[in-house]
Amino acid sequence: MHKVGKFFSATVVVSTLVLGSTAAYVTTSSSVTHAAEQVQKWGHGEGGASGVSTESTTNLKTVTPWYNYEGYTTYDPSFTQDYNFVRALKYDNVGIDGYKVDTSAKSGVDHSKKVYDTTVDYNSDNKVVQITFFTKPDSVSKDTFKKAHTSNKITDEGKLGNKDGTFVKYGTNNGFYTAYFDQNDYLTEITIGQ
């Protein structure tokens, strides 16, 4: 019976990883099950702007596009090209692990906090002024990224100072975001700021 439980747990983990779904909870204390539970922490994003109130279709309202990503941003970089993510960036309405840049806050970084693979920078009033997160290496080319973000305006583009690599900076309604690329033109990190 103990072997059957381990086999079942391993099957859950393998099918979860292959299919990309959330892990099922299995009550056992094996290391295989702990790995399955970790899948839930790797990350997922969601967002949208339907333009319609969910309460009533007769009472139409505009909804500011929003996007929230939870977990490790280096797990799956496809969210960086998601239409909802791109639109929400333009409207300064992206949350990463529950943190969102306050574009009306006083600028200047006073202290930082690390959450998963994301750095959240605060001003002296404890308001979030910048978020920087890494992406999965060698996954998103510069051309693919720029194509997905064509609806947002490029405000600056060039080579990184003493490092090999380039950057593309985009303007948003009240702030900016900058994508950084390695020497092979693959996305490495994104900074969202005011």
SETI-607116 format. One record per residue: x, y, z of N, C-alpha, C in turn; residue number from 1. Coordinates in nm, 2 decimals, decimal comma. Layout:
N
+--------+--------+--------+--------+--------+--------+--------+--------+--------+------+
!     nu !     nv !     nw !    cau !    cav !    caw !     cu !     cv !     cw ! resi !
+--------+--------+--------+--------+--------+--------+--------+--------+--------+------+
!      X !      Y !      Z !      X !      Y !      Z !      X !      Y !      Z !  NUM !
...
+--------+--------+--------+--------+--------+--------+--------+--------+--------+------+
//
This chain:
194
+--------+--------+--------+--------+--------+--------+--------+--------+--------+------+
!     nu !     nv !     nw !    cau !    cav !    caw !     cu !     cv !     cw ! resi !
+--------+--------+--------+--------+--------+--------+--------+--------+--------+------+
!   0,08 !  -0,12 !   0,00 !   0,00 !   0,00 !   0,00 !   0,09 !   0,13 !   0,00 !    1 !
!   0,20 !   0,12 !   0,07 !   0,29 !   0,24 !   0,08 !   0,35 !   0,27 !  -0,06 !    2 !
!   0,38 !   0,16 !  -0,14 !   0,43 !   0,18 !  -0,27 !   0,33 !   0,24 !  -0,37 !    3 !
!   0,21 !   0,20 !  -0,35 !   0,10 !   0,26 !  -0,43 !   0,08 !   0,41 !  -0,40 !    4 !
!   0,09 !   0,45 !  -0,28 !   0,08 !   0,59 !  -0,24 !   0,19 !   0,67 !  -0,30 !    5 !
!   0,31 !   0,62 !  -0,30 !   0,43 !   0,69 !  -0,36 !   0,41 !   0,70 !  -0,51 !    6 !
!   0,36 !   0,59 !  -0,57 !   0,34 !   0,59 !  -0,72 !   0,23 !   0,69 !  -0,75 !    7 !
!   0,12 !   0,70 !  -0,67 !   0,02 !   0,80 !  -0,70 !   0,07 !   0,94 !  -0,68 !    8 !
!   0,15 !   0,96 !  -0,58 !   0,20 !   1,10 !  -0,56 !   0,29 !   1,14 !  -0,67 !    9 !
!   0,38 !   1,04 !  -0,72 !   0,47 !   1,07 !  -0,83 !   0,39 !   1,10 !  -0,96 !   10 !
!   0,28 !   1,02 !  -0,98 !   0,20 !   1,05 !  -1,10 !   0,13 !   1,18 !  -1,09 !   11 !
!   0,09 !   1,23 !  -0,98 !   0,03 !   1,36 !  -0,96 !   0,13 !   1,47 !  -1,00 !   12 !
!   0,25 !   1,45 !  -0,95 !   0,36 !   1,55 !  -0,97 !   0,39 !   1,56 !  -1,12 !   13 !
!   0,41 !   1,44 !  -1,18 !   0,45 !   1,44 !  -1,32 !   0,34 !   1,49 !  -1,41 !   14 !
!   0,22 !   1,45 !  -1,39 !   0,11 !   1,51 !  -1,47 !   0,09 !   1,65 !  -1,45 !   15 !
!   0,11 !   1,70 !  -1,33 !   0,10 !   1,84 !  -1,30 !   0,20 !   1,92 !  -1,37 !   16 !
!   0,33 !   1,87 !  -1,37 !   0,44 !   1,95 !  -1,43 !   0,42 !   1,95 !  -1,58 !   17 !
!   0,38 !   1,83 !  -1,64 !   0,36 !   1,82 !  -1,78 !   0,24 !   1,91 !  -1,83 !   18 !
!   0,13 !   1,90 !  -1,76 !   0,01 !   1,97 !  -1,81 !   0,02 !   2,12 !  -1,76 !   19 !
!   0,10 !   2,15 !  -1,67 !   0,10 !   2,29 !  -1,62 !  -0,01 !   2,34 !  -1,54 !   20 !
!  -0,08 !   2,24 !  -1,48 !  -0,20 !   2,28 !  -1,39 !  -0,15 !   2,29 !  -1,25 !   21 !
!  -0,24 !   2,34 !  -1,17 !  -0,20 !   2,34 !  -1,02 !  -0,20 !   2,20 !  -0,96 !   22 !
!  -0,12 !   2,19 !  -0,86 !  -0,10 !   2,06 !  -0,80 !  -0,22 !   2,02 !  -0,72 !   23 !
!  -0,25 !   1,89 !  -0,72 !  -0,35 !   1,84 !  -0,63 !  -0,30 !   1,82 !  -0,50 !   24 !
!  -0,38 !   1,84 !  -0,39 !  -0,33 !   1,81 !  -0,26 !  -0,34 !   1,66 !  -0,23 !   25 !
!  -0,23 !   1,61 !  -0,18 !  -0,23 !   1,47 !  -0,14 !  -0,18 !   1,47 !   0,00 !   26 !
!  -0,25 !   1,40 !   0,09 !  -0,21 !   1,40 !   0,23 !  -0,11 !   1,29 !   0,25 !   27 !
!   0,02 !   1,33 !   0,24 !   0,13 !   1,24 !   0,27 !   0,25 !   1,33 !   0,30 !   28 !
!   0,35 !   1,28 !   0,36 !   0,46 !   1,36 !   0,40 !   0,58 !   1,33 !   0,31 !   29 !
!   0,57 !   1,27 !   0,20 !   0,68 !   1,23 !   0,11 !   0,74 !   1,36 !   0,04 !   30 !
!   0,86 !   1,35 !   0,00 !   0,93 !   1,46 !  -0,06 !   0,86 !   1,49 !  -0,20 !   31 !
!   0,81 !   1,39 !  -0,26 !   0,74 !   1,40 !  -0,39 !   0,62 !   1,49 !  -0,38 !   32 !
!   0,55 !   1,47 !  -0,27 !   0,43 !   1,56 !  -0,25 !   0,47 !   1,70 !  -0,23 !   33 !
!   0,57 !   1,72 !  -0,15 !   0,62 !   1,86 !  -0,12 !   0,66 !   1,93 !  -0,25 !   34 !
!   0,71 !   1,85 !  -0,35 !   0,75 !   1,91 !  -0,48 !   0,62 !   1,95 !  -0,55 !   35 !
!   0,52 !   1,87 !  -0,54 !   0,39 !   1,90 !  -0,61 !   0,33 !   2,03 !  -0,55 !   36 !
!   0,34 !   2,04 !  -0,42 !   0,29 !   2,16 !  -0,36 !   0,37 !   2,29 !  -0,40 !   37 !
!   0,49 !   2,27 !  -0,43 !   0,58 !   2,38 !  -0,47 !   0,53 !   2,44 !  -0,61 !   38 !
!   0,47 !   2,35 !  -0,69 !   0,42 !   2,40 !  -0,82 !   0,33 !   2,52 !  -0,81 !   39 !
!   0,25 !   2,52 !  -0,70 !   0,16 !   2,63 !  -0,68 !   0,23 !   2,76 !  -0,65 !   40 !
!   0,36 !   2,76 !  -0,61 !   0,43 !   2,88 !  -0,57 !   0,51 !   2,93 !  -0,69 !   41 !
!   0,52 !   2,86 !  -0,80 !   0,60 !   2,90 !  -0,91 !   0,55 !   3,02 !  -0,98 !   42 !
!   0,42 !   3,04 !  -0,99 !   0,37 !   3,16 !  -1,04 !   0,25 !   3,14 !  -1,14 !   43 !
!   0,17 !   3,24 !  -1,15 !   0,07 !   3,26 !  -1,25 !   0,03 !   3,40 !  -1,26 !   44 !
!  -0,03 !   3,44 !  -1,36 !  -0,08 !   3,58 !  -1,38 !  -0,22 !   3,58 !  -1,42 !   45 !
!  -0,28 !   3,69 !  -1,40 !  -0,42 !   3,70 !  -1,45 !  -0,44 !   3,85 !  -1,47 !   46 !
!  -0,53 !   3,89 !  -1,55 !  -0,56 !   4,03 !  -1,57 !  -0,67 !   4,05 !  -1,67 !   47 !
!  -0,71 !   4,17 !  -1,69 !  -0,81 !   4,20 !  -1,79 !  -0,87 !   4,33 !  -1,77 !   48 !
!  -0,96 !   4,36 !  -1,87 !  -1,03 !   4,49 !  -1,87 !  -1,15 !   4,46 !  -1,96 !   49 !
!  -1,25 !   4,41 !  -1,91 !  -1,37 !   4,37 !  -1,99 !  -1,45 !   4,49 !  -2,04 !   50 !
!  -1,44 !   4,60 !  -1,96 !  -1,52 !   4,72 !  -2,00 !  -1,66 !   4,70 !  -1,96 !   51 !
!  -1,70 !   4,59 !  -1,90 !  -1,84 !   4,56 !  -1,86 !  -1,84 !   4,53 !  -1,71 !   52 !
!  -1,93 !   4,59 !  -1,64 !  -1,95 !   4,55 !  -1,50 !  -2,00 !   4,41 !  -1,49 !   53 !
!  -1,95 !   4,33 !  -1,40 !  -1,99 !   4,20 !  -1,38 !  -2,13 !   4,19 !  -1,31 !   54 !
!  -2,17 !   4,30 !  -1,25 !  -2,30 !   4,30 !  -1,18 !  -2,42 !   4,31 !  -1,28 !   55 !
!  -2,40 !   4,39 !  -1,38 !  -2,51 !   4,40 !  -1,47 !  -2,46 !   4,45 !  -1,61 !   56 !
!  -2,52 !   4,39 !  -1,72 !  -2,48 !   4,42 !  -1,85 !  -2,55 !   4,55 !  -1,89 !   57 !
!  -2,65 !   4,59 !  -1,83 !  -2,72 !   4,72 !  -1,86 !  -2,65 !   4,84 !  -1,80 !   58 !
!  -2,57 !   4,82 !  -1,70 !  -2,49 !   4,92 !  -1,64 !  -2,35 !   4,91 !  -1,68 !   59 !
!  -2,31 !   4,96 !  -1,80 !  -2,18 !   4,95 !  -1,85 !  -2,08 !   5,05 !  -1,78 !   60 !
!  -1,96 !   4,99 !  -1,75 !  -1,86 !   5,07 !  -1,68 !  -1,73 !   5,05 !  -1,75 !   61 !
!  -1,64 !   5,14 !  -1,75 !  -1,51 !   5,12 !  -1,80 !  -1,42 !   5,07 !  -1,69 !   62 !
!  -1,34 !   4,97 !  -1,71 !  -1,25 !   4,92 !  -1,61 !  -1,11 !   4,94 !  -1,65 !   63 !
!  -1,03 !   5,00 !  -1,57 !  -0,89 !   5,01 !  -1,60 !  -0,82 !   4,88 !  -1,62 !   64 !
!  -0,75 !   4,85 !  -1,72 !  -0,68 !   4,73 !  -1,74 !  -0,59 !   4,70 !  -1,62 !   65 !
!  -0,59 !   4,57 !  -1,57 !  -0,51 !   4,54 !  -1,46 !  -0,44 !   4,40 !  -1,49 !   66 !
!  -0,34 !   4,37 !  -1,41 !  -0,27 !   4,24 !  -1,42 !  -0,20 !   4,22 !  -1,29 !   67 !
!  -0,22 !   4,09 !  -1,24 !  -0,15 !   4,06 !  -1,12 !  -0,07 !   3,93 !  -1,14 !   68 !
!   0,06 !   3,93 !  -1,11 !   0,14 !   3,81 !  -1,12 !   0,18 !   3,76 !  -0,98 !   69 !
!   0,16 !   3,64 !  -0,95 !   0,20 !   3,58 !  -0,82 !   0,30 !   3,47 !  -0,84 !   70 !
!   0,42 !   3,47 !  -0,77 !   0,51 !   3,36 !  -0,77 !   0,64 !   3,40 !  -0,84 !   71 !
!   0,72 !   3,30 !  -0,88 !   0,85 !   3,32 !  -0,94 !   0,83 !   3,36 !  -1,09 !   72 !
!   0,88 !   3,48 !  -1,12 !   0,88 !   3,53 !  -1,26 !   0,97 !   3,46 !  -1,35 !   73 !
!   1,07 !   3,39 !  -1,30 !   1,16 !   3,32 !  -1,38 !   1,11 !   3,18 !  -1,42 !   74 !
!   0,99 !   3,14 !  -1,38 !   0,94 !   3,01 !  -1,41 !   0,88 !   3,01 !  -1,55 !   75 !
!   0,80 !   3,10 !  -1,59 !   0,73 !   3,10 !  -1,72 !   0,73 !   3,25 !  -1,77 !   76 !
!   0,81 !   3,28 !  -1,87 !   0,82 !   3,42 !  -1,91 !   0,71 !   3,46 !  -2,01 !   77 !
!   0,62 !   3,37 !  -2,05 !   0,52 !   3,40 !  -2,15 !   0,43 !   3,52 !  -2,10 !   78 !
!   0,41 !   3,54 !  -1,97 !   0,32 !   3,64 !  -1,92 !   0,37 !   3,78 !  -1,97 !   79 !
!   0,50 !   3,79 !  -2,00 !   0,56 !   3,92 !  -2,04 !   0,51 !   3,97 !  -2,18 !   80 !
!   0,45 !   3,87 !  -2,25 !   0,39 !   3,91 !  -2,38 !   0,24 !   3,90 !  -2,38 !   81 !
!   0,18 !   3,87 !  -2,26 !   0,03 !   3,86 !  -2,25 !  -0,03 !   4,00 !  -2,28 !   82 !
!  -0,13 !   4,00 !  -2,36 !  -0,20 !   4,13 !  -2,39 !  -0,24 !   4,20 !  -2,27 !   83 !
!  -0,30 !   4,14 !  -2,17 !  -0,35 !   4,20 !  -2,05 !  -0,23 !   4,26 !  -1,97 !   84 !
!  -0,12 !   4,20 !  -1,97 !   0,00 !   4,25 !  -1,90 !   0,05 !   4,38 !  -1,97 !   85 !
!   0,06 !   4,37 !  -2,10 !   0,10 !   4,49 !  -2,18 !   0,01 !   4,61 !  -2,16 !   86 !
!  -0,12 !   4,59 !  -2,16 !  -0,22 !   4,70 !  -2,14 !  -0,21 !   4,75 !  -2,00 !   87 !
!  -0,20 !   4,66 !  -1,90 !  -0,20 !   4,70 !  -1,76 !  -0,07 !   4,78 !  -1,74 !   88 !
!   0,04 !   4,75 !  -1,80 !   0,16 !   4,83 !  -1,78 !   0,14 !   4,97 !  -1,83 !   89 !
!   0,07 !   4,99 !  -1,94 !   0,04 !   5,12 !  -1,99 !  -0,04 !   5,21 !  -1,89 !   90 !
!  -0,13 !   5,14 !  -1,82 !  -0,21 !   5,21 !  -1,72 !  -0,16 !   5,21 !  -1,58 !   91 !
!  -0,03 !   5,17 !  -1,57 !   0,04 !   5,17 !  -1,43 !  -0,04 !   5,08 !  -1,33 !   92 !
!  -0,09 !   4,97 !  -1,38 !  -0,18 !   4,89 !  -1,30 !  -0,14 !   4,74 !  -1,30 !   93 !
!  -0,01 !   4,72 !  -1,28 !   0,05 !   4,58 !  -1,27 !   0,09 !   4,55 !  -1,13 !   94 !
!   0,05 !   4,44 !  -1,08 !   0,10 !   4,39 !  -0,95 !   0,18 !   4,27 !  -0,96 !   95 !
!   0,29 !   4,27 !  -0,89 !   0,38 !   4,15 !  -0,89 !   0,39 !   4,11 !  -0,74 !   96 !
!   0,35 !   3,99 !  -0,72 !   0,35 !   3,93 !  -0,58 !   0,28 !   4,02 !  -0,48 !   97 !
!   0,17 !   4,09 !  -0,53 !   0,09 !   4,17 !  -0,44 !   0,14 !   4,32 !  -0,42 !   98 !
!   0,25 !   4,35 !  -0,49 !   0,31 !   4,49 !  -0,48 !   0,29 !   4,56 !  -0,62 !   99 !
!   0,25 !   4,69 !  -0,61 !   0,22 !   4,77 !  -0,72 !   0,29 !   4,91 !  -0,70 !  100 !
!   0,35 !   4,96 !  -0,81 !   0,42 !   5,09 !  -0,80 !   0,31 !   5,20 !  -0,78 !  101 !
!   0,34 !   5,29 !  -0,69 !   0,26 !   5,41 !  -0,66 !   0,31 !   5,52 !  -0,74 !  102 !
!   0,26 !   5,55 !  -0,86 !   0,31 !   5,65 !  -0,94 !   0,30 !   5,80 !  -0,89 !  103 !
!   0,21 !   5,81 !  -0,79 !   0,19 !   5,94 !  -0,73 !   0,28 !   5,97 !  -0,61 !  104 !
!   0,36 !   5,87 !  -0,57 !   0,44 !   5,88 !  -0,45 !   0,57 !   5,96 !  -0,48 !  105 !
!   0,63 !   6,01 !  -0,37 !   0,75 !   6,09 !  -0,38 !   0,86 !   5,99 !  -0,43 !  106 !
!   0,94 !   6,03 !  -0,53 !   1,04 !   5,94 !  -0,59 !   1,16 !   5,93 !  -0,50 !  107 !
!   1,25 !   5,84 !  -0,53 !   1,37 !   5,81 !  -0,45 !   1,36 !   5,68 !  -0,38 !  108 !
!   1,46 !   5,60 !  -0,39 !   1,46 !   5,47 !  -0,32 !   1,53 !   5,48 !  -0,19 !  109 !
!   1,46 !   5,44 !  -0,08 !   1,51 !   5,44 !   0,05 !   1,55 !   5,30 !   0,10 !  110 !
!   1,47 !   5,20 !   0,07 !   1,50 !   5,07 !   0,11 !   1,43 !   4,97 !   0,02 !  111 !
!   1,47 !   4,84 !   0,02 !   1,42 !   4,74 !  -0,07 !   1,38 !   4,62 !   0,01 !  112 !
!   1,30 !   4,53 !  -0,06 !   1,25 !   4,41 !  -0,01 !   1,26 !   4,30 !  -0,12 !  113 !
!   1,31 !   4,19 !  -0,09 !   1,32 !   4,08 !  -0,19 !   1,20 !   3,98 !  -0,17 !  114 !
!   1,12 !   3,96 !  -0,27 !   1,01 !   3,87 !  -0,27 !   1,02 !   3,77 !  -0,39 !  115 !
!   1,05 !   3,64 !  -0,36 !   1,08 !   3,54 !  -0,46 !   1,20 !   3,59 !  -0,54 !  116 !
!   1,18 !   3,61 !  -0,67 !   1,29 !   3,66 !  -0,75 !   1,26 !   3,81 !  -0,80 !  117 !
!   1,19 !   3,88 !  -0,72 !   1,15 !   4,02 !  -0,74 !   1,21 !   4,11 !  -0,63 !  118 !
!   1,25 !   4,23 !  -0,67 !   1,30 !   4,33 !  -0,57 !   1,20 !   4,44 !  -0,58 !  119 !
!   1,15 !   4,48 !  -0,46 !   1,05 !   4,59 !  -0,44 !   1,12 !   4,70 !  -0,37 !  120 !
!   1,13 !   4,82 !  -0,44 !   1,19 !   4,94 !  -0,38 !   1,09 !   5,03 !  -0,33 !  121 !
!   1,12 !   5,09 !  -0,21 !   1,03 !   5,18 !  -0,14 !   1,10 !   5,31 !  -0,12 !  122 !
!   1,02 !   5,42 !  -0,11 !   1,07 !   5,55 !  -0,07 !   1,07 !   5,56 !   0,08 !  123 !
!   1,11 !   5,68 !   0,13 !   1,12 !   5,70 !   0,27 !   0,98 !   5,70 !   0,34 !  124 !
!   0,87 !   5,71 !   0,26 !   0,73 !   5,71 !   0,32 !   0,68 !   5,57 !   0,31 !  125 !
!   0,76 !   5,47 !   0,28 !   0,72 !   5,33 !   0,27 !   0,62 !   5,30 !   0,15 !  126 !
!   0,63 !   5,38 !   0,05 !   0,55 !   5,36 !  -0,07 !   0,63 !   5,29 !  -0,18 !  127 !
!   0,58 !   5,20 !  -0,26 !   0,65 !   5,13 !  -0,36 !   0,67 !   5,23 !  -0,48 !  128 !
!   0,80 !   5,25 !  -0,51 !   0,84 !   5,34 !  -0,62 !   0,90 !   5,26 !  -0,74 !  129 !
!   0,94 !   5,13 !  -0,72 !   1,00 !   5,06 !  -0,83 !   0,99 !   4,91 !  -0,80 !  130 !
!   0,97 !   4,83 !  -0,90 !   0,97 !   4,68 !  -0,89 !   1,06 !   4,63 !  -1,00 !  131 !
!   1,15 !   4,54 !  -0,97 !   1,24 !   4,48 !  -1,07 !   1,23 !   4,33 !  -1,05 !  132 !
!   1,20 !   4,26 !  -1,16 !   1,20 !   4,12 !  -1,16 !   1,27 !   4,05 !  -1,28 !  133 !
!   1,33 !   3,94 !  -1,25 !   1,40 !   3,86 !  -1,35 !   1,31 !   3,77 !  -1,43 !  134 !
!   1,35 !   3,73 !  -1,55 !   1,27 !   3,64 !  -1,63 !   1,36 !   3,52 !  -1,67 !  135 !
!   1,29 !   3,42 !  -1,72 !   1,36 !   3,30 !  -1,75 !   1,46 !   3,33 !  -1,87 !  136 !
!   1,59 !   3,29 !  -1,84 !   1,70 !   3,32 !  -1,94 !   1,67 !   3,25 !  -2,08 !  137 !
!   1,72 !   3,31 !  -2,18 !   1,71 !   3,25 !  -2,32 !   1,57 !   3,21 !  -2,36 !  138 !
!   1,47 !   3,28 !  -2,32 !   1,33 !   3,24 !  -2,35 !   1,26 !   3,34 !  -2,44 !  139 !
!   1,27 !   3,47 !  -2,42 !   1,20 !   3,57 !  -2,49 !   1,30 !   3,66 !  -2,57 !  140 !
!   1,29 !   3,66 !  -2,70 !   1,38 !   3,74 !  -2,78 !   1,34 !   3,89 !  -2,78 !  141 !
!   1,43 !   3,97 !  -2,81 !   1,40 !   4,12 !  -2,81 !   1,29 !   4,15 !  -2,91 !  142 !
!   1,30 !   4,08 !  -3,03 !   1,20 !   4,10 !  -3,14 !   1,06 !   4,06 !  -3,09 !  143 !
!   1,05 !   3,95 !  -3,03 !   0,92 !   3,90 !  -2,98 !   0,87 !   3,99 !  -2,87 !  144 !
!   0,95 !   4,04 !  -2,78 !   0,91 !   4,13 !  -2,68 !   0,86 !   4,26 !  -2,74 !  145 !
!   0,94 !   4,32 !  -2,83 !   0,90 !   4,45 !  -2,89 !   0,77 !   4,43 !  -2,97 !  146 !
!   0,75 !   4,32 !  -3,03 !   0,63 !   4,30 !  -3,11 !   0,51 !   4,29 !  -3,02 !  147 !
!   0,52 !   4,23 !  -2,90 !   0,41 !   4,22 !  -2,81 !   0,38 !   4,35 !  -2,74 !  148 !
!   0,48 !   4,44 !  -2,74 !   0,46 !   4,57 !  -2,67 !   0,45 !   4,69 !  -2,77 !  149 !
!   0,41 !   4,66 !  -2,89 !   0,40 !   4,77 !  -2,99 !   0,29 !   4,88 !  -2,96 !  150 !
!   0,20 !   4,84 !  -2,87 !   0,09 !   4,94 !  -2,84 !   0,14 !   5,04 !  -2,74 !  151 !
!   0,26 !   5,02 !  -2,68 !   0,32 !   5,11 !  -2,58 !   0,43 !   5,19 !  -2,65 !  152 !
!   0,45 !   5,31 !  -2,61 !   0,55 !   5,40 !  -2,68 !   0,69 !   5,38 !  -2,62 !  153 !
!   0,79 !   5,36 !  -2,71 !   0,93 !   5,35 !  -2,67 !   0,98 !   5,49 !  -2,64 !  154 !
!   1,04 !   5,51 !  -2,52 !   1,09 !   5,65 !  -2,49 !   1,24 !   5,65 !  -2,50 !  155 !
!   1,31 !   5,54 !  -2,49 !   1,45 !   5,53 !  -2,50 !   1,49 !   5,39 !  -2,53 !  156 !
!   1,61 !   5,38 !  -2,60 !   1,66 !   5,24 !  -2,64 !   1,81 !   5,26 !  -2,66 !  157 !
!   1,88 !   5,15 !  -2,62 !   2,02 !   5,16 !  -2,64 !   2,10 !   5,05 !  -2,58 !  158 !
!   2,23 !   5,07 !  -2,57 !   2,32 !   4,97 !  -2,51 !   2,34 !   5,00 !  -2,36 !  159 !
!   2,36 !   4,89 !  -2,28 !   2,39 !   4,91 !  -2,14 !   2,53 !   4,96 !  -2,13 !  160 !
!   2,55 !   5,05 !  -2,03 !   2,68 !   5,11 !  -2,01 !   2,80 !   5,02 !  -2,03 !  161 !
!   2,86 !   4,96 !  -1,93 !   2,98 !   4,88 !  -1,94 !   2,95 !   4,73 !  -1,96 !  162 !
!   2,83 !   4,70 !  -1,96 !   2,79 !   4,56 !  -1,98 !   2,75 !   4,53 !  -2,12 !  163 !
!   2,76 !   4,40 !  -2,16 !   2,70 !   4,36 !  -2,29 !   2,55 !   4,34 !  -2,27 !  164 !
!   2,48 !   4,40 !  -2,36 !   2,34 !   4,39 !  -2,36 !   2,27 !   4,53 !  -2,39 !  165 !
!   2,14 !   4,53 !  -2,40 !   2,07 !   4,64 !  -2,44 !   1,95 !   4,66 !  -2,35 !  166 !
!   1,88 !   4,77 !  -2,37 !   1,75 !   4,80 !  -2,30 !   1,66 !   4,87 !  -2,39 !  167 !
!   1,53 !   4,86 !  -2,35 !   1,42 !   4,93 !  -2,42 !   1,33 !   4,99 !  -2,31 !  168 !
!   1,31 !   5,12 !  -2,31 !   1,23 !   5,18 !  -2,21 !   1,10 !   5,23 !  -2,27 !  169 !
!   0,99 !   5,20 !  -2,20 !   0,86 !   5,24 !  -2,25 !   0,79 !   5,34 !  -2,15 !  170 !
!   0,72 !   5,43 !  -2,21 !   0,64 !   5,52 !  -2,12 !   0,51 !   5,47 !  -2,09 !  171 !
!   0,46 !   5,50 !  -1,97 !   0,32 !   5,46 !  -1,94 !   0,25 !   5,58 !  -1,91 !  172 !
!   0,12 !   5,58 !  -1,86 !   0,05 !   5,70 !  -1,83 !   0,12 !   5,79 !  -1,74 !  173 !
!   0,17 !   5,73 !  -1,63 !   0,23 !   5,82 !  -1,52 !   0,37 !   5,77 !  -1,48 !  174 !
!   0,43 !   5,67 !  -1,55 !   0,56 !   5,61 !  -1,51 !   0,63 !   5,56 !  -1,63 !  175 !
!   0,70 !   5,44 !  -1,61 !   0,77 !   5,38 !  -1,72 !   0,79 !   5,23 !  -1,68 !  176 !
!   0,84 !   5,16 !  -1,78 !   0,90 !   5,02 !  -1,76 !   1,01 !   5,00 !  -1,86 !  177 !
!   1,11 !   4,93 !  -1,81 !   1,23 !   4,91 !  -1,89 !   1,26 !   4,76 !  -1,90 !  178 !
!   1,28 !   4,71 !  -2,02 !   1,31 !   4,57 !  -2,04 !   1,46 !   4,57 !  -2,07 !  179 !
!   1,53 !   4,47 !  -2,01 !   1,68 !   4,46 !  -2,03 !   1,70 !   4,32 !  -2,10 !  180 !
!   1,80 !   4,33 !  -2,20 !   1,83 !   4,21 !  -2,28 !   1,98 !   4,18 !  -2,27 !  181 !
!   2,01 !   4,05 !  -2,28 !   2,15 !   4,01 !  -2,27 !   2,22 !   4,03 !  -2,41 !  182 !
!   2,35 !   3,99 !  -2,42 !   2,42 !   4,02 !  -2,54 !   2,37 !   3,94 !  -2,66 !  183 !
!   2,29 !   3,84 !  -2,63 !   2,22 !   3,76 !  -2,74 !   2,08 !   3,81 !  -2,77 !  184 !
!   2,04 !   3,92 !  -2,72 !   1,91 !   3,98 !  -2,73 !   1,80 !   3,90 !  -2,68 !  185 !
!   1,82 !   3,84 !  -2,56 !   1,71 !   3,77 !  -2,49 !   1,68 !   3,85 !  -2,36 !  186 !
!   1,55 !   3,86 !  -2,33 !   1,50 !   3,93 !  -2,21 !   1,56 !   3,87 !  -2,08 !  187 !
!   1,61 !   3,95 !  -1,99 !   1,67 !   3,91 !  -1,87 !   1,59 !   3,96 !  -1,75 !  188 !
!   1,55 !   4,09 !  -1,76 !   1,47 !   4,15 !  -1,64 !   1,39 !   4,26 !  -1,69 !  189 !
!   1,29 !   4,30 !  -1,61 !   1,20 !   4,41 !  -1,63 !   1,20 !   4,50 !  -1,50 !  190 !
!   1,20 !   4,63 !  -1,52 !   1,19 !   4,72 !  -1,41 !   1,06 !   4,81 !  -1,44 !  191 !
!   0,97 !   4,81 !  -1,34 !   0,85 !   4,90 !  -1,35 !   0,88 !   5,01 !  -1,25 !  192 !
!   0,86 !   5,14 !  -1,29 !   0,89 !   5,25 !  -1,20 !   0,80 !   5,37 !  -1,23 !  193 !
!   0,82 !   5,47 !  -1,15 !   0,75 !   5,59 !  -1,16 !   0,83 !   5,69 !  -1,24 !  194 !
+--------+--------+--------+--------+--------+--------+--------+--------+--------+------+
//
